[in-house]
Amino acid sequence: MNKDNMSVFEQAINYATRVHAGMTRKGSGVPYIVHPIEAAAIVSTMTTDEEVLAAAVLHDVLEDTDTEPEELETLFGPRIRRLVEDETENKRLGMPASQTWRLRKEETIRFLREQASWEAKVLALGDKLSNMRAVYRDIQILGDALWERFNEKDKNMHAWMYSSVSEALSELSGYVVWQEYNWLIRETFGEAAINSKVMEVLHKEELAG
């Protein structure tokens, strides 16, 4: 298909597939591109905005490949660049990832609580739900040995991170995918892992349902 005849979403899939080539999901042989495609599928349940869907496919290219922000803007425009940058952690290259894990997650949670646009929150939910699905699947096989594959090996820290993100994204509580995300948190980490504010929202959704 000629590039001129491709939608921005199709171009994003092609580009992400190329720059993520050879990469696999942590601790598995699953091609990495599966994750951003799944994230985009999740996002598509909340919006049909093609640029947001493209950003979902591209959300890891600045963080995990050699793609530069300027190249991303040249190819896909300033809005998609901004959305992808909002999803990109400052990895503090040169420092061990295990030492910066909590700081990076705190920065993400603070951004989602205080600054993130609706579109940025939708992208974050797509990313985190895709990750949470993978965690839930793998823990059925590996049990708590799963956490050894991550930079942060304390299960309780992952519970804190995922539940804090849930609370920061509570304005998306009307979407089935937000409710699935919280179900997976409870199934993986236990009822106590759910933030009390999130429990209030979930209870209201159950009553409304």
JOLINZI-V174789 format. One record per pair of residues at least 24 apart in sequence whose C-alpha atoms are under 7 Angstrom apart, sorted by the first residue. I is the first residue (numbers start at 1). J is the second residue. D is the distance in Angstrom with one decimal. If there is no record, write none. Layout:
BEGIN
I;J;D
I;J;D
END
This chain:
BEGIN
8;51;7.0
8;54;6.6
9;50;6.1
9;51;7.0
9;53;6.5
9;54;4.6
12;54;5.5
12;57;6.3
12;58;6.4
13;57;6.3
16;57;6.7
16;58;5.9
16;61;6.9
19;65;6.5
20;65;6.9
27;149;6.0
35;130;6.6
38;130;6.3
39;126;4.4
39;127;5.2
39;130;5.8
40;126;6.6
42;126;5.2
43;122;6.3
43;123;6.5
43;126;5.4
51;80;6.2
52;119;6.9
55;80;5.5
55;83;6.3
55;84;5.8
56;123;5.9
58;84;6.7
59;84;4.9
59;87;6.0
60;88;6.8
62;88;6.6
63;88;5.6
63;89;6.6
83;120;6.3
86;120;6.6
87;124;6.8
97;151;6.2
98;151;4.7
98;152;5.7
101;152;6.6
105;161;6.7
109;164;6.7
109;165;5.8
109;168;6.7
112;168;5.7
113;168;4.9
121;169;6.3
129;181;5.5
132;184;6.7
136;184;6.7
136;188;6.1
159;189;6.1
159;193;5.9
160;193;7.0
163;193;6.5
163;194;5.7
163;195;6.0
164;195;7.0
167;195;6.7
167;197;6.7
167;198;5.5
170;198;6.9
END
